[in-house]
């Protein structure tokens, strides 16, 4: 899947003539999100202690964990994503923007699933987590995988 996205993007960029070297911005973003993906897969994060999180219903814990994972993935590549978005906006490459929209490393995560929760507590957890992490390992460590 990742290779298909990168190849599609490269083909779209190479077919669009502008003075900006769009491919270098794409490569920087691609290299960054792949490094972040590797970091998340190998992370040994110990989830921050939080009485608030521990008191949540299982479904809310899962929603918070998913949100935090997507947030940390996005934040890891945010600078490169913003630069690439600026180049794409300047070059008016809407097809590529549409292709990347919703990709977790390109857009900030949606808060819909956690909007009913205390956002200050979610933000506190987010600040306590340094970077990308493996959500399955964290869920297992927290005992969330058992029915």
N, CA, C and O atoms as CSV, one atom per row, in Angstrom:
chain,resi,resn,atom,element,x,y,z
A,1,UNK,N,N,0.826,-1.196,0.000
A,1,UNK,CA,C,0.000,0.000,0.000
A,1,UNK,C,C,0.866,1.254,0.000
A,1,UNK,O,O,0.620,2.200,-0.749
A,2,UNK,N,N,1.903,1.238,0.873
A,2,UNK,CA,C,2.758,2.415,0.974
A,2,UNK,C,C,3.466,2.681,-0.351
A,2,UNK,O,O,3.566,3.825,-0.794
A,3,UNK,N,N,3.956,1.609,-0.978
A,3,UNK,CA,C,4.681,1.785,-2.234
A,3,UNK,C,C,3.758,2.289,-3.335
A,3,UNK,O,O,4.171,3.089,-4.175
A,4,UNK,N,N,2.521,1.831,-3.337
A,4,UNK,CA,C,1.555,2.281,-4.343
A,4,UNK,C,C,1.317,3.780,-4.206
A,4,UNK,O,O,1.281,4.500,-5.204
A,5,UNK,N,N,1.157,4.247,-2.977
A,5,UNK,CA,C,0.931,5.679,-2.752
A,5,UNK,C,C,2.130,6.482,-3.220
A,5,UNK,O,O,1.976,7.488,-3.913
A,6,UNK,N,N,3.328,6.042,-2.845
A,6,UNK,CA,C,4.536,6.780,-3.212
A,6,UNK,C,C,4.731,6.794,-4.717
A,6,UNK,O,O,5.066,7.833,-5.284
A,7,UNK,N,N,4.527,5.656,-5.375
A,7,UNK,CA,C,4.680,5.596,-6.831
A,7,UNK,C,C,3.639,6.474,-7.510
A,7,UNK,O,O,3.960,7.190,-8.458
A,8,UNK,N,N,2.399,6.427,-7.039
A,8,UNK,CA,C,1.344,7.268,-7.619
A,8,UNK,C,C,1.678,8.744,-7.477
A,8,UNK,O,O,1.501,9.531,-8.407
A,9,UNK,N,N,2.157,9.100,-6.315
A,9,UNK,CA,C,2.514,10.494,-6.078
A,9,UNK,C,C,3.668,10.907,-6.981
A,9,UNK,O,O,3.641,11.987,-7.572
A,10,UNK,N,N,4.671,10.058,-7.088
A,10,UNK,CA,C,5.826,10.378,-7.934
A,10,UNK,C,C,5.403,10.566,-9.385
A,10,UNK,O,O,5.875,11.480,-10.061
A,11,UNK,N,N,4.512,9.702,-9.862
A,11,UNK,CA,C,4.041,9.831,-11.242
A,11,UNK,C,C,3.270,11.127,-11.441
A,11,UNK,O,O,3.438,11.809,-12.452
A,12,UNK,N,N,2.430,11.462,-10.480
A,12,UNK,CA,C,1.680,12.712,-10.589
A,12,UNK,C,C,2.600,13.923,-10.568
A,12,UNK,O,O,2.417,14.872,-11.330
A,13,UNK,N,N,3.589,13.877,-9.687
A,13,UNK,CA,C,4.504,15.010,-9.592
A,13,UNK,C,C,5.361,15.167,-10.834
A,13,UNK,O,O,5.603,16.287,-11.286
A,14,UNK,N,N,5.817,14.069,-11.383
A,14,UNK,CA,C,6.694,14.163,-12.549
A,14,UNK,C,C,5.946,14.655,-13.775
A,14,UNK,O,O,6.557,15.181,-14.705
A,15,UNK,N,N,4.646,14.494,-13.786
A,15,UNK,CA,C,3.857,14.947,-14.931
A,15,UNK,C,C,3.407,16.386,-14.830
A,15,UNK,O,O,2.794,16.900,-15.766
A,16,UNK,N,N,3.687,17.047,-13.736
A,16,UNK,CA,C,3.248,18.426,-13.532
A,16,UNK,C,C,4.455,19.344,-13.612
A,16,UNK,O,O,5.363,19.253,-12.786
A,17,UNK,N,N,4.469,20.213,-14.584
A,17,UNK,CA,C,5.627,21.083,-14.793
A,17,UNK,C,C,5.479,22.378,-14.002
A,17,UNK,O,O,4.585,23.182,-14.266
A,18,UNK,N,N,6.363,22.566,-13.037
A,18,UNK,CA,C,6.473,23.834,-12.323
A,18,UNK,C,C,7.946,24.065,-12.054
A,18,UNK,O,O,8.769,23.175,-12.270
A,19,UNK,N,N,8.284,25.258,-11.581
A,19,UNK,CA,C,9.681,25.562,-11.310
A,19,UNK,C,C,10.146,24.961,-9.982
A,19,UNK,O,O,11.350,24.819,-9.768
A,20,UNK,N,N,9.243,24.613,-9.106
A,20,UNK,CA,C,9.595,24.054,-7.813
A,20,UNK,C,C,9.916,22.575,-7.984
A,20,UNK,O,O,9.233,21.867,-8.724
A,21,UNK,N,N,10.958,22.112,-7.299
A,21,UNK,CA,C,11.305,20.698,-7.356
A,21,UNK,C,C,10.391,19.935,-6.398
A,21,UNK,O,O,10.768,19.625,-5.268
A,22,UNK,N,N,9.195,19.643,-6.872
A,22,UNK,CA,C,8.177,18.991,-6.051
A,22,UNK,C,C,8.637,17.619,-5.580
A,22,UNK,O,O,8.307,17.186,-4.477
A,23,UNK,N,N,9.395,16.948,-6.422
A,23,UNK,CA,C,9.809,15.598,-6.070
A,23,UNK,C,C,10.688,15.593,-4.819
A,23,UNK,O,O,10.595,14.662,-4.018
A,24,UNK,N,N,11.530,16.595,-4.629
A,24,UNK,CA,C,12.387,16.620,-3.438
A,24,UNK,C,C,11.546,16.793,-2.167
A,24,UNK,O,O,11.863,16.211,-1.130
A,25,UNK,N,N,10.479,17.590,-2.248
A,25,UNK,CA,C,9.592,17.747,-1.087
A,25,UNK,C,C,8.856,16.440,-0.798
A,25,UNK,O,O,8.684,16.057,0.359
A,26,UNK,N,N,8.431,15.773,-1.846
A,26,UNK,CA,C,7.775,14.480,-1.679
A,26,UNK,C,C,8.738,13.476,-1.069
A,26,UNK,O,O,8.360,12.730,-0.165
A,27,UNK,N,N,9.967,13.444,-1.543
A,27,UNK,CA,C,10.959,12.502,-1.026
A,27,UNK,C,C,11.243,12.777,0.448
A,27,UNK,O,O,11.336,11.842,1.244
A,28,UNK,N,N,11.381,14.049,0.817
A,28,UNK,CA,C,11.623,14.389,2.225
A,28,UNK,C,C,10.469,13.900,3.099
A,28,UNK,O,O,10.683,13.315,4.161
A,29,UNK,N,N,9.246,14.150,2.634
A,29,UNK,CA,C,8.082,13.713,3.408
A,29,UNK,C,C,8.029,12.189,3.467
A,29,UNK,O,O,7.784,11.620,4.531
A,30,UNK,N,N,8.253,11.528,2.340
A,30,UNK,CA,C,8.222,10.072,2.276
A,30,UNK,C,C,9.282,9.467,3.204
A,30,UNK,O,O,8.987,8.549,3.969
A,31,UNK,N,N,10.501,9.977,3.138
A,31,UNK,CA,C,11.568,9.472,4.010
A,31,UNK,C,C,11.205,9.673,5.478
A,31,UNK,O,O,11.458,8.804,6.313
A,32,UNK,N,N,10.619,10.808,5.781
A,32,UNK,CA,C,10.245,11.122,7.155
A,32,UNK,C,C,9.163,10.185,7.670
A,32,UNK,O,O,9.284,9.646,8.769
A,33,UNK,N,N,8.095,9.983,6.881
A,33,UNK,CA,C,7.027,9.137,7.416
A,33,UNK,C,C,7.450,7.679,7.491
A,33,UNK,O,O,6.968,6.941,8.351
A,34,UNK,N,N,8.340,7.253,6.607
A,34,UNK,CA,C,8.826,5.876,6.717
A,34,UNK,C,C,9.676,5.700,7.974
A,34,UNK,O,O,9.592,4.671,8.645
A,35,UNK,N,N,10.499,6.710,8.293
A,35,UNK,CA,C,11.290,6.654,9.527
A,35,UNK,C,C,10.369,6.660,10.748
A,35,UNK,O,O,10.606,5.930,11.711
A,36,UNK,N,N,9.339,7.468,10.706
A,36,UNK,CA,C,8.378,7.523,11.813
A,36,UNK,C,C,7.628,6.202,11.951
A,36,UNK,O,O,7.369,5.744,13.064
A,37,UNK,N,N,7.283,5.598,10.831
A,37,UNK,CA,C,6.601,4.306,10.846
A,37,UNK,C,C,7.496,3.245,11.498
A,37,UNK,O,O,7.032,2.458,12.323
A,38,UNK,N,N,8.772,3.231,11.126
A,38,UNK,CA,C,9.718,2.288,11.742
A,38,UNK,C,C,9.843,2.559,13.241
A,38,UNK,O,O,9.870,1.630,14.048
A,39,UNK,N,N,9.920,3.835,13.603
A,39,UNK,CA,C,10.032,4.199,15.014
A,39,UNK,C,C,8.826,3.685,15.794
A,39,UNK,O,O,8.977,3.140,16.888
A,40,UNK,N,N,7.640,3.855,15.237
A,40,UNK,CA,C,6.438,3.385,15.911
A,40,UNK,C,C,6.415,1.880,16.079
A,40,UNK,O,O,6.002,1.371,17.121
A,41,UNK,N,N,6.857,1.167,15.054
A,41,UNK,CA,C,6.844,-0.301,15.110
A,41,UNK,C,C,7.830,-0.850,16.134
A,41,UNK,O,O,7.597,-1.915,16.706
A,42,UNK,N,N,8.925,-0.138,16.371
A,42,UNK,CA,C,9.950,-0.627,17.294
A,42,UNK,C,C,9.883,0.041,18.669
A,42,UNK,O,O,10.721,-0.228,19.529
A,43,UNK,N,N,8.911,0.892,18.873
A,43,UNK,CA,C,8.793,1.634,20.125
A,43,UNK,C,C,8.551,0.701,21.308
A,43,UNK,O,O,7.849,-0.305,21.203
A,44,UNK,N,N,9.150,1.065,22.425
A,44,UNK,CA,C,8.924,0.339,23.676
A,44,UNK,C,C,8.255,1.263,24.699
A,44,UNK,O,O,8.499,1.168,25.902
A,45,UNK,N,N,7.419,2.145,24.194
A,45,UNK,CA,C,6.747,3.136,25.029
A,45,UNK,C,C,6.001,2.491,26.188
A,45,UNK,O,O,5.275,1.511,26.019
A,46,UNK,N,N,6.199,3.063,27.362
A,46,UNK,CA,C,5.357,2.751,28.508
A,46,UNK,C,C,4.323,3.866,28.561
A,46,UNK,O,O,4.667,5.035,28.733
A,47,UNK,N,N,3.071,3.502,28.414
A,47,UNK,CA,C,2.008,4.499,28.372
A,47,UNK,C,C,1.994,5.286,29.678
A,47,UNK,O,O,2.128,4.702,30.753
A,48,UNK,N,N,1.834,6.600,29.597
A,48,UNK,CA,C,1.846,7.428,30.810
A,48,UNK,C,C,0.747,7.021,31.798
A,48,UNK,O,O,-0.375,6.705,31.400
A,49,UNK,N,N,1.084,7.035,33.069
A,49,UNK,CA,C,0.092,6.736,34.106
A,49,UNK,C,C,-0.951,7.848,34.123
A,49,UNK,O,O,-0.618,9.033,34.126
A,50,UNK,N,N,-2.221,7.440,34.134
A,50,UNK,CA,C,-3.294,8.428,34.129
A,50,UNK,C,C,-4.545,7.843,34.774
A,50,UNK,O,O,-5.210,6.991,34.184
A,51,UNK,N,N,-4.864,8.298,35.981
A,51,UNK,CA,C,-6.106,7.841,36.612
A,51,UNK,C,C,-7.320,8.150,35.732
A,51,UNK,O,O,-8.266,7.364,35.677
A,52,UNK,N,N,-7.290,9.293,35.046
A,52,UNK,CA,C,-8.394,9.657,34.146
A,52,UNK,C,C,-8.556,8.599,33.061
A,52,UNK,O,O,-9.665,8.118,32.830
A,53,UNK,N,N,-7.467,8.231,32.393
A,53,UNK,CA,C,-7.523,7.228,31.328
A,53,UNK,C,C,-7.992,5.889,31.893
A,53,UNK,O,O,-8.834,5.221,31.293
A,54,UNK,N,N,-7.452,5.496,33.043
A,54,UNK,CA,C,-7.814,4.212,33.649
A,54,UNK,C,C,-9.297,4.124,33.981
A,54,UNK,O,O,-9.864,3.031,33.979
A,55,UNK,N,N,-9.935,5.256,34.265
A,55,UNK,CA,C,-11.354,5.276,34.631
A,55,UNK,C,C,-12.287,5.251,33.415
A,55,UNK,O,O,-13.497,5.083,33.568
A,56,UNK,N,N,-11.734,5.415,32.217
A,56,UNK,CA,C,-12.573,5.431,31.011
A,56,UNK,C,C,-13.151,4.057,30.704
A,56,UNK,O,O,-12.590,3.030,31.089
A,57,UNK,N,N,-14.274,4.056,30.009
A,57,UNK,CA,C,-14.836,2.809,29.489
A,57,UNK,C,C,-13.870,2.250,28.442
A,57,UNK,O,O,-13.101,2.999,27.840
A,58,UNK,N,N,-13.911,0.951,28.230
A,58,UNK,CA,C,-12.990,0.297,27.284
A,58,UNK,C,C,-13.043,0.946,25.902
A,58,UNK,O,O,-12.000,1.181,25.293
A,59,UNK,N,N,-14.242,1.236,25.401
A,59,UNK,CA,C,-14.391,1.829,24.069
A,59,UNK,C,C,-13.724,3.201,23.998
A,59,UNK,O,O,-13.110,3.549,22.989
A,60,UNK,N,N,-13.847,3.974,25.070
A,60,UNK,CA,C,-13.213,5.293,25.103
A,60,UNK,C,C,-11.692,5.172,25.189
A,60,UNK,O,O,-10.968,5.962,24.582
A,61,UNK,N,N,-11.210,4.190,25.940
A,61,UNK,CA,C,-9.762,3.962,26.000
A,61,UNK,C,C,-9.218,3.653,24.606
A,61,UNK,O,O,-8.177,4.170,24.202
A,62,UNK,N,N,-9.933,2.810,23.889
A,62,UNK,CA,C,-9.509,2.448,22.533
A,62,UNK,C,C,-9.508,3.682,21.638
A,62,UNK,O,O,-8.565,3.895,20.876
A,63,UNK,N,N,-10.553,4.490,21.725
A,63,UNK,CA,C,-10.639,5.702,20.899
A,63,UNK,C,C,-9.499,6.668,21.220
A,63,UNK,O,O,-8.914,7.255,20.310
A,64,UNK,N,N,-9.181,6.835,22.495
A,64,UNK,CA,C,-8.086,7.725,22.900
A,64,UNK,C,C,-6.755,7.177,22.400
A,64,UNK,O,O,-5.925,7.927,21.886
A,65,UNK,N,N,-6.552,5.886,22.549
A,65,UNK,CA,C,-5.302,5.269,22.102
A,65,UNK,C,C,-5.124,5.427,20.589
A,65,UNK,O,O,-4.032,5.756,20.126
A,66,UNK,N,N,-6.177,5.197,19.828
A,66,UNK,CA,C,-6.110,5.365,18.369
A,66,UNK,C,C,-5.821,6.819,18.019
A,66,UNK,O,O,-4.969,7.099,17.175
A,67,UNK,N,N,-6.523,7.740,18.661
A,67,UNK,CA,C,-6.296,9.164,18.396
A,67,UNK,C,C,-4.851,9.551,18.699
A,67,UNK,O,O,-4.200,10.203,17.884
A,68,UNK,N,N,-4.349,9.154,19.866
A,68,UNK,CA,C,-2.979,9.512,20.243
A,68,UNK,C,C,-1.962,8.911,19.282
A,68,UNK,O,O,-0.968,9.554,18.944
A,69,UNK,N,N,-2.205,7.689,18.843
A,69,UNK,CA,C,-1.301,7.057,17.884
A,69,UNK,C,C,-1.273,7.840,16.573
A,69,UNK,O,O,-0.201,8.116,16.034
A,70,UNK,N,N,-2.442,8.193,16.065
A,70,UNK,CA,C,-2.507,8.953,14.816
A,70,UNK,C,C,-1.909,10.353,14.988
A,70,UNK,O,O,-1.255,10.862,14.078
A,71,UNK,N,N,-2.129,10.971,16.142
A,71,UNK,CA,C,-1.571,12.292,16.412
A,71,UNK,C,C,-0.045,12.248,16.414
A,71,UNK,O,O,0.605,13.095,15.801
A,72,UNK,N,N,0.521,11.267,17.097
A,72,UNK,CA,C,1.980,11.162,17.169
A,72,UNK,C,C,2.577,10.825,15.802
A,72,UNK,O,O,3.660,11.304,15.467
A,73,UNK,N,N,1.887,10.012,15.020
A,73,UNK,CA,C,2.345,9.737,13.653
A,73,UNK,C,C,2.356,11.026,12.836
A,73,UNK,O,O,3.326,11.311,12.135
A,74,UNK,N,N,1.286,11.796,12.926
A,74,UNK,CA,C,1.193,13.048,12.175
A,74,UNK,C,C,2.247,14.046,12.647
A,74,UNK,O,O,2.935,14.655,11.828
A,75,UNK,N,N,2.376,14.216,13.952
A,75,UNK,CA,C,3.338,15.185,14.482
A,75,UNK,C,C,4.768,14.843,14.079
A,75,UNK,O,O,5.599,15.735,13.910
A,76,UNK,N,N,5.047,13.572,13.929
A,76,UNK,CA,C,6.389,13.135,13.565
A,76,UNK,C,C,6.789,13.648,12.177
A,76,UNK,O,O,7.969,13.896,11.929
A,77,UNK,N,N,5.828,13.807,11.283
A,77,UNK,CA,C,6.120,14.247,9.906
A,77,UNK,C,C,5.480,15.595,9.588
A,77,UNK,O,O,5.419,15.997,8.426
A,78,UNK,N,N,5.008,16.284,10.602
A,78,UNK,CA,C,4.229,17.507,10.378
A,78,UNK,C,C,4.990,18.562,9.576
A,78,UNK,O,O,4.429,19.155,8.655
A,79,UNK,N,N,6.247,18.804,9.908
A,79,UNK,CA,C,7.007,19.839,9.191
A,79,UNK,C,C,7.116,19.520,7.704
A,79,UNK,O,O,6.895,20.385,6.857
A,80,UNK,N,N,7.459,18.276,7.397
A,80,UNK,CA,C,7.597,17.873,5.999
A,80,UNK,C,C,6.250,17.907,5.285
A,80,UNK,O,O,6.170,18.296,4.119
A,81,UNK,N,N,5.190,17.499,5.987
A,81,UNK,CA,C,3.852,17.518,5.387
A,81,UNK,C,C,3.422,18.947,5.066
A,81,UNK,O,O,2.847,19.200,4.007
A,82,UNK,N,N,3.696,19.876,5.970
A,82,UNK,CA,C,3.318,21.275,5.730
A,82,UNK,C,C,4.079,21.859,4.542
A,82,UNK,O,O,3.509,22.593,3.734
A,83,UNK,N,N,5.367,21.531,4.440
A,83,UNK,CA,C,6.144,22.018,3.288
A,83,UNK,C,C,5.612,21.427,1.989
A,83,UNK,O,O,5.476,22.138,0.993
A,84,UNK,N,N,5.312,20.133,1.994
A,84,UNK,CA,C,4.787,19.490,0.787
A,84,UNK,C,C,3.423,20.070,0.425
A,84,UNK,O,O,3.153,20.324,-0.749
A,85,UNK,N,N,2.562,20.283,1.419
A,85,UNK,CA,C,1.246,20.882,1.153
A,85,UNK,C,C,1.386,22.263,0.531
A,85,UNK,O,O,0.640,22.615,-0.383
A,86,UNK,N,N,2.346,23.050,1.025
A,86,UNK,CA,C,2.558,24.397,0.482
A,86,UNK,C,C,2.989,24.332,-0.977
A,86,UNK,O,O,2.519,25.116,-1.801
A,87,UNK,N,N,3.877,23.406,-1.297
A,87,UNK,CA,C,4.332,23.246,-2.688
A,87,UNK,C,C,3.174,22.799,-3.564
A,87,UNK,O,O,3.006,23.288,-4.681
A,88,UNK,N,N,2.377,21.869,-3.055
A,88,UNK,CA,C,1.247,21.369,-3.840
A,88,UNK,C,C,0.207,22.458,-4.042
A,88,UNK,O,O,-0.403,22.544,-5.108
A,89,UNK,N,N,0.002,23.287,-3.031
A,89,UNK,CA,C,-0.962,24.384,-3.162
A,89,UNK,C,C,-0.461,25.409,-4.169
A,89,UNK,O,O,-1.234,25.906,-4.988
A,90,UNK,N,N,0.835,25.728,-4.110
A,90,UNK,CA,C,1.411,26.685,-5.059
A,90,UNK,C,C,1.343,26.163,-6.483
A,90,UNK,O,O,1.122,26.925,-7.424
A,91,UNK,N,N,1.532,24.865,-6.634
A,91,UNK,CA,C,1.538,24.270,-7.968
A,91,UNK,C,C,0.130,23.897,-8.421
A,91,UNK,O,O,-0.070,23.480,-9.561
A,92,UNK,N,N,-0.845,24.048,-7.521
A,92,UNK,CA,C,-2.236,23.719,-7.825
A,92,UNK,C,C,-2.377,22.285,-8.333
A,92,UNK,O,O,-2.975,22.026,-9.378
A,93,UNK,N,N,-1.809,21.369,-7.561
A,93,UNK,CA,C,-1.884,19.950,-7.918
A,93,UNK,C,C,-2.977,19.320,-7.057
A,93,UNK,O,O,-2.685,18.667,-6.055
A,94,UNK,N,N,-4.197,19.513,-7.440
A,94,UNK,CA,C,-5.315,19.064,-6.609
A,94,UNK,C,C,-5.441,17.547,-6.587
A,94,UNK,O,O,-5.883,16.984,-5.585
A,95,UNK,N,N,-5.068,16.881,-7.657
A,95,UNK,CA,C,-5.175,15.422,-7.687
A,95,UNK,C,C,-4.300,14.806,-6.609
A,95,UNK,O,O,-4.732,13.891,-5.907
A,96,UNK,N,N,-3.088,15.290,-6.472
A,96,UNK,CA,C,-2.177,14.769,-5.462
A,96,UNK,C,C,-2.665,15.113,-4.059
A,96,UNK,O,O,-2.593,14.282,-3.154
A,97,UNK,N,N,-3.155,16.317,-3.880
A,97,UNK,CA,C,-3.716,16.689,-2.578
A,97,UNK,C,C,-4.858,15.754,-2.206
A,97,UNK,O,O,-4.952,15.317,-1.060
A,98,UNK,N,N,-5.727,15.445,-3.165
A,98,UNK,CA,C,-6.848,14.539,-2.912
A,98,UNK,C,C,-6.358,13.139,-2.571
A,98,UNK,O,O,-6.935,12.467,-1.716
A,99,UNK,N,N,-5.294,12.695,-3.239
A,99,UNK,CA,C,-4.744,11.369,-2.994
A,99,UNK,C,C,-4.195,11.254,-1.570
A,99,UNK,O,O,-4.364,10.227,-0.912
A,100,UNK,N,N,-3.544,12.305,-1.108
A,100,UNK,CA,C,-2.915,12.274,0.212
A,100,UNK,C,C,-3.871,12.590,1.352
A,100,UNK,O,O,-3.582,12.274,2.506
A,101,UNK,N,N,-4.998,13.207,1.046
A,101,UNK,CA,C,-5.945,13.609,2.091
A,101,UNK,C,C,-6.382,12.385,2.902
A,101,UNK,O,O,-6.779,11.359,2.349
A,102,UNK,N,N,-6.299,12.522,4.196
A,102,UNK,CA,C,-6.706,11.441,5.077
A,102,UNK,C,C,-5.592,10.478,5.424
A,102,UNK,O,O,-5.757,9.654,6.323
A,103,UNK,N,N,-4.461,10.555,4.740
A,103,UNK,CA,C,-3.328,9.697,5.064
A,103,UNK,C,C,-2.796,10.145,6.417
A,103,UNK,O,O,-2.534,11.333,6.606
A,104,UNK,N,N,-2.630,9.222,7.367
A,104,UNK,CA,C,-2.355,9.604,8.751
A,104,UNK,C,C,-1.101,10.437,8.942
A,104,UNK,O,O,-1.008,11.202,9.901
A,105,UNK,N,N,-0.149,10.301,8.054
A,105,UNK,CA,C,1.075,11.084,8.203
A,105,UNK,C,C,0.968,12.431,7.499
A,105,UNK,O,O,1.918,13.213,7.535
A,106,UNK,N,N,-0.149,12.720,6.867
A,106,UNK,CA,C,-0.306,13.945,6.080
A,106,UNK,C,C,-1.336,14.896,6.675
A,106,UNK,O,O,-1.290,16.099,6.422
A,107,UNK,N,N,-2.255,14.369,7.454
A,107,UNK,CA,C,-3.335,15.175,8.040
A,107,UNK,C,C,-3.416,14.924,9.544
A,107,UNK,O,O,-3.175,13.810,10.008
A,108,UNK,N,N,-3.750,15.950,10.287
A,108,UNK,CA,C,-3.988,15.784,11.723
A,108,UNK,C,C,-5.194,14.862,11.914
A,108,UNK,O,O,-6.124,14.886,11.107
A,109,UNK,N,N,-5.185,14.053,12.973
A,109,UNK,CA,C,-6.289,13.108,13.162
A,109,UNK,C,C,-7.607,13.799,13.506
A,109,UNK,O,O,-7.632,14.901,14.053
A,110,UNK,N,N,-8.677,13.126,13.173
A,110,UNK,CA,C,-10.027,13.605,13.465
A,110,UNK,C,C,-10.326,13.366,14.950
A,110,UNK,O,O,-10.016,12.301,15.483
A,111,UNK,N,N,-10.917,14.339,15.603
A,111,UNK,CA,C,-11.233,14.236,17.031
A,111,UNK,C,C,-12.661,13.763,17.294
A,111,UNK,O,O,-13.094,13.728,18.446
A,112,UNK,N,N,-13.382,13.406,16.264
A,112,UNK,CA,C,-14.797,13.068,16.430
A,112,UNK,C,C,-15.027,11.972,17.474
A,112,UNK,O,O,-15.939,12.084,18.294
A,113,UNK,N,N,-14.219,10.926,17.451
A,113,UNK,CA,C,-14.434,9.798,18.356
A,113,UNK,C,C,-14.106,10.125,19.809
A,113,UNK,O,O,-14.493,9.388,20.716
A,114,UNK,N,N,-13.391,11.231,20.033
A,114,UNK,CA,C,-13.023,11.592,21.411
A,114,UNK,C,C,-13.569,12.955,21.827
A,114,UNK,O,O,-13.205,13.467,22.886
A,115,UNK,N,N,-14.425,13.539,21.019
A,115,UNK,CA,C,-14.911,14.899,21.298
A,115,UNK,C,C,-15.707,15.000,22.595
A,115,UNK,O,O,-15.779,16.076,23.189
A,116,UNK,N,N,-16.303,13.905,23.041
A,116,UNK,CA,C,-17.099,13.919,24.269
A,116,UNK,C,C,-16.241,13.768,25.532
A,116,UNK,O,O,-16.755,13.835,26.649
A,117,UNK,N,N,-14.939,13.566,25.346
A,117,UNK,CA,C,-14.039,13.355,26.478
A,117,UNK,C,C,-13.342,14.661,26.870
A,117,UNK,O,O,-13.350,15.633,26.113
A,118,UNK,N,N,-12.754,14.669,28.033
A,118,UNK,CA,C,-12.038,15.839,28.547
A,118,UNK,C,C,-10.788,16.080,27.691
A,118,UNK,O,O,-9.811,15.337,27.785
A,119,UNK,N,N,-10.831,17.113,26.865
A,119,UNK,CA,C,-9.739,17.387,25.923
A,119,UNK,C,C,-8.444,17.766,26.636
A,119,UNK,O,O,-7.358,17.501,26.121
A,120,UNK,N,N,-8.544,18.378,27.803
A,120,UNK,CA,C,-7.316,18.728,28.534
A,120,UNK,C,C,-6.585,17.466,29.000
A,120,UNK,O,O,-5.356,17.442,29.060
A,121,UNK,N,N,-7.340,16.430,29.325
A,121,UNK,CA,C,-6.726,15.158,29.727
A,121,UNK,C,C,-6.086,14.462,28.524
A,121,UNK,O,O,-5.007,13.880,28.631
A,122,UNK,N,N,-6.762,14.530,27.391
A,122,UNK,CA,C,-6.205,13.942,26.164
A,122,UNK,C,C,-4.909,14.670,25.802
A,122,UNK,O,O,-3.914,14.039,25.446
A,123,UNK,N,N,-4.928,15.997,25.895
A,123,UNK,CA,C,-3.736,16.794,25.584
A,123,UNK,C,C,-2.597,16.489,26.552
A,123,UNK,O,O,-1.435,16.450,26.148
A,124,UNK,N,N,-2.919,16.273,27.815
A,124,UNK,CA,C,-1.884,15.942,28.801
A,124,UNK,C,C,-1.221,14.612,28.453
A,124,UNK,O,O,-0.001,14.477,28.547
A,125,UNK,N,N,-2.027,13.636,28.054
A,125,UNK,CA,C,-1.457,12.355,27.631
A,125,UNK,C,C,-0.591,12.540,26.389
A,125,UNK,O,O,0.500,11.977,26.296
A,126,UNK,N,N,-1.077,13.325,25.444
A,126,UNK,CA,C,-0.330,13.555,24.204
A,126,UNK,C,C,1.029,14.188,24.497
A,126,UNK,O,O,2.033,13.812,23.892
A,127,UNK,N,N,1.062,15.139,25.414
A,127,UNK,CA,C,2.328,15.803,25.757
A,127,UNK,C,C,3.299,14.849,26.443
A,127,UNK,O,O,4.514,15.024,26.350
A,128,UNK,N,N,2.772,13.849,27.126
A,128,UNK,CA,C,3.615,12.903,27.856
A,128,UNK,C,C,4.195,11.811,26.958
A,128,UNK,O,O,5.043,11.034,27.395
A,129,UNK,N,N,3.746,11.750,25.720
A,129,UNK,CA,C,4.231,10.739,24.770
A,129,UNK,C,C,5.165,11.429,23.784
A,129,UNK,O,O,4.777,12.383,23.109
A,130,UNK,N,N,6.401,10.936,23.707
A,130,UNK,CA,C,7.431,11.603,22.906
A,130,UNK,C,C,7.276,11.464,21.403
A,130,UNK,O,O,7.594,12.407,20.678
A,131,UNK,N,N,6.812,10.356,20.912
A,131,UNK,CA,C,6.755,10.171,19.465
A,131,UNK,C,C,5.895,8.986,19.096
A,131,UNK,O,O,5.128,8.485,19.918
A,132,UNK,N,N,6.022,8.532,17.849
A,132,UNK,CA,C,5.216,7.400,17.389
A,132,UNK,C,C,5.401,6.178,18.292
A,132,UNK,O,O,6.470,5.959,18.863
A,133,UNK,N,N,4.346,5.407,18.402
A,133,UNK,CA,C,4.398,4.211,19.236
A,133,UNK,C,C,3.573,3.111,18.593
A,133,UNK,O,O,2.810,3.344,17.656
A,134,UNK,N,N,3.746,1.906,19.120
A,134,UNK,CA,C,3.033,0.738,18.625
A,134,UNK,C,C,1.743,0.587,19.443
A,134,UNK,O,O,1.793,0.159,20.597
A,135,UNK,N,N,0.594,0.934,18.858
A,135,UNK,CA,C,-0.646,0.909,19.638
A,135,UNK,C,C,-1.057,-0.496,20.085
A,135,UNK,O,O,-1.680,-0.648,21.135
A,136,UNK,N,N,-0.721,-1.509,19.312
A,136,UNK,CA,C,-1.077,-2.872,19.727
A,136,UNK,C,C,-0.283,-3.294,20.956
A,136,UNK,O,O,-0.827,-3.923,21.864
A,137,UNK,N,N,0.999,-2.951,20.988
A,137,UNK,CA,C,1.820,-3.278,22.154
A,137,UNK,C,C,1.312,-2.528,23.383
A,137,UNK,O,O,1.204,-3.102,24.467
A,138,UNK,N,N,1.002,-1.248,23.209
A,138,UNK,CA,C,0.494,-0.453,24.333
A,138,UNK,C,C,-0.841,-1.024,24.813
A,138,UNK,O,O,-1.057,-1.168,26.016
A,139,UNK,N,N,-1.732,-1.347,23.880
A,139,UNK,CA,C,-3.031,-1.920,24.256
A,139,UNK,C,C,-2.842,-3.233,25.006
A,139,UNK,O,O,-3.539,-3.505,25.984
A,140,UNK,N,N,-1.902,-4.038,24.546
A,140,UNK,CA,C,-1.617,-5.302,25.233
A,140,UNK,C,C,-1.060,-5.034,26.635
A,140,UNK,O,O,-1.489,-5.658,27.606
A,141,UNK,N,N,-0.104,-4.107,26.736
A,141,UNK,CA,C,0.477,-3.763,28.041
A,141,UNK,C,C,-0.583,-3.260,29.020
A,141,UNK,O,O,-0.491,-3.507,30.222
A,142,UNK,N,N,-1.586,-2.556,28.501
A,142,UNK,CA,C,-2.648,-1.999,29.348
A,142,UNK,C,C,-3.791,-2.989,29.597
A,142,UNK,O,O,-4.754,-2.665,30.291
A,143,UNK,N,N,-3.683,-4.188,29.034
A,143,UNK,CA,C,-4.721,-5.197,29.217
A,143,UNK,C,C,-5.998,-4.909,28.456
A,143,UNK,O,O,-7.076,-5.361,28.843
A,144,UNK,N,N,-5.878,-4.155,27.371
A,144,UNK,CA,C,-7.065,-3.759,26.605
A,144,UNK,C,C,-7.444,-4.755,25.513
A,144,UNK,O,O,-8.500,-4.611,24.898
A,145,UNK,N,N,-6.620,-5.748,25.261
A,145,UNK,CA,C,-6.914,-6.682,24.173
A,145,UNK,C,C,-7.796,-7.836,24.610
A,145,UNK,O,O,-8.300,-8.587,23.776
A,146,UNK,N,N,-7.981,-7.978,25.900
A,146,UNK,CA,C,-8.857,-9.033,26.383
A,146,UNK,C,C,-10.305,-8.566,26.332
A,146,UNK,O,O,-10.603,-7.426,26.688
A,147,UNK,N,N,-11.208,-9.442,25.892
A,147,UNK,CA,C,-12.630,-9.051,25.776
A,147,UNK,C,C,-13.299,-8.749,27.092
A,147,UNK,O,O,-14.483,-8.413,27.119
